[in-house]
Amino acid sequence: MDFALNESQIMIQQMVRDFAQNELAPVAAELDQEGRFPHEIIEKMAGLDLFALPFSEEYGGTGDGYLPYVIAVEEISRACASTGITYAAHCSIGTGPVYLFGSEEQKQKWVVPCAKGEMLAAFGLTEPDAGSDASGTKTTAALEGDQWVLNGTKCFITNASHAKIAVITAVTEPGQGARGISSFLVPTDTPGFSVSPPYDKLGLKASDTAEIVLDDVRIPEENLIGKRGEGFKQFLKVLDGGRISIGALAVGIAQASLDAALAYAKERKQFGQPISKFQAIQFKLADMATQVELARLGVHRAAWLKDHGKPFTRESAMAKLHASEVAVKAALEAIQIFGGYGYIKEYPVERYLRDAKLMEIGEGTSEIQRLVIARQLGC
Ligand SMILES: Cc1cc2nc3c(=O)[nH]c(=O)nc-3n(C[C@H](O)[C@H](O)[C@H](O)COP(=O)(O)OP(=O)(O)OC[C@H]3O[C@@H](n4cnc5c(N)ncnc54)[C@H](O)[C@@H]3O)c2cc1C
């Protein structure tokens, strides 16, 4: 059993950490306050080949694998979770479905530019009436001649306003529930594809989340991903991978909370000494450090299983569930350690709490993760 990252993984971690701490962390508060999508940062990340990490070389990737990718997600999110979710949604759920289930032609056409960071991808699964229960999808796709015609609404879609391509799930076999859902590659400049103004969110304010409306959107027949009726099975697998990256995002936020709280505790003096000398504060920091470390191990293990072609549904749900709860708790404790200053926007920890909360909701709520884990236990 070897828990050590190899030389190349350490190099990637150091490279992303340097970039994130030097170029992203200093602007993260401003991006949050302005709710501004950081195009320039995304371009730099593409220049560093970060979008290529999880994909194989034949499709424009670096072939490094999922573990180096989640390490990068953690480092980016430690600096700015908004950028972390933009990155994770693009790689894992936006590009992932085509990479995993697309034809050779689809992969060459779409995965290659996505891996090179030349375009952003989005994943449209959630609908106003179909969230946790995605089998209730109402968006339809009907084959007319050699074109699919899509109609429906997708809500809460990350990267929707900036993506060039969206993977959209839709019912092709009405009345067949989960077995009647298929997934499609939809170029976002197709007539009838429109995006609402972005939602005003609690956190992750520099990420883009918007509603997609599909009004008689016509796409070529060959834009079906895999076979008709396989969309539900596909997105369950896609979400297994996506959850590992949400876990990594959560670890990044939790680590940032610990970093900020530790530094502040050493600096802030009350009763004539730094508050880090009080055992009550030390115990909080010790608990945070322990939880962050264990959450990271869970995320790395799930990614390792995925990279080694082993089953990882249970482990990815556990990693996401645990890491997201650790992130919320760590951010709350960081605010407590900052005292009144923690409640003030001048300091970063209130942003960490607002950003962390989404980790317990996106790509399956904590309740749904528990359902997945219980099912894996044979319940
Ligand atoms: C910022 C943001 C980004 C997002 N990005 C994307 C994206 O890129 N693509 C995409 O497709 N979606 C995206 N989502 C949607 C997200 O995945 C859903 O919000 C999430 O899956 C929950 O669905 P819902 O909001 O409809 O909640 P609901 O399903 O209505 O759940 C409401 C509550 O009921 C609970 N609940 C539901 N069913 C059960 C059950 N069986 N047992 C116990 N409790 C249950 C839930 O846990 C939750 O607490 C995003 C959401 C946000 C806020």
The ligand as a Gaussian input file, in Angstrom:
#p B3LYP/6-31G(d) Opt

LIG

0 1
 C      -24.699000      26.300000      -8.124000
 C      -25.333000      25.082000      -8.714000
 C      -24.719000      24.458000      -9.807000
 C      -25.339000      23.340000     -10.400000
 N      -24.801000      22.814000     -11.560000
 C      -25.492000      21.861000     -12.238000
 C      -25.066000      21.444000     -13.550000
 O      -24.035000      21.884000     -14.075000
 N      -25.835000      20.541000     -14.208000
 C      -26.983000      20.022000     -13.676000
 O      -27.631000      19.212000     -14.343000
 N      -27.413000      20.395000     -12.428000
 C      -26.701000      21.301000     -11.714000
 N      -27.137000      21.717000     -10.463000
 C      -28.342000      21.135000      -9.909000
 C      -28.094000      20.225000      -8.696000
 O      -27.440000      19.052000      -9.089000
 C      -29.451000      19.977000      -8.039000
 O      -29.831000      21.207000      -7.429000
 C      -29.432000      18.869000      -7.030000
 O      -29.228000      17.632000      -7.660000
 C      -30.723000      18.792000      -6.200000
 O      -31.867000      18.858000      -6.999000
 P      -33.022000      19.909000      -6.612000
 O      -32.381000      21.225000      -6.464000
 O      -34.125000      19.787000      -7.599000
 O      -33.528000      19.454000      -5.194000
 P      -34.674000      18.383000      -4.869000
 O      -34.409000      17.121000      -5.603000
 O      -36.000000      19.013000      -5.030000
 O      -34.403000      18.124000      -3.326000
 C      -34.906000      18.960000      -2.296000
 C      -34.568000      18.310000      -0.960000
 O      -35.208000      17.021000      -0.873000
 C      -34.247000      16.023000      -0.601000
 N      -34.597000      14.787000      -1.276000
 C      -34.984000      14.601000      -2.565000
 N      -35.211000      13.316000      -2.820000
 C      -34.968000      12.647000      -1.658000
 C      -35.003000      11.287000      -1.278000
 N      -35.333000      10.325000      -2.132000
 N      -34.679000      10.971000      -0.005000
 C      -34.338000      11.927000       0.878000
 N      -34.269000      13.239000       0.578000
 C      -34.564000      13.576000      -0.686000
 C      -32.937000      16.584000      -1.161000
 O      -31.812000      15.966000      -0.578000
 C      -33.069000      18.060000      -0.782000
 O      -32.710000      18.233000       0.549000
 C      -26.521000      22.803000      -9.837000
 C      -27.109000      23.415000      -8.716000
 C      -26.535000      24.544000      -8.166000
 C      -27.226000      25.216000      -7.010000

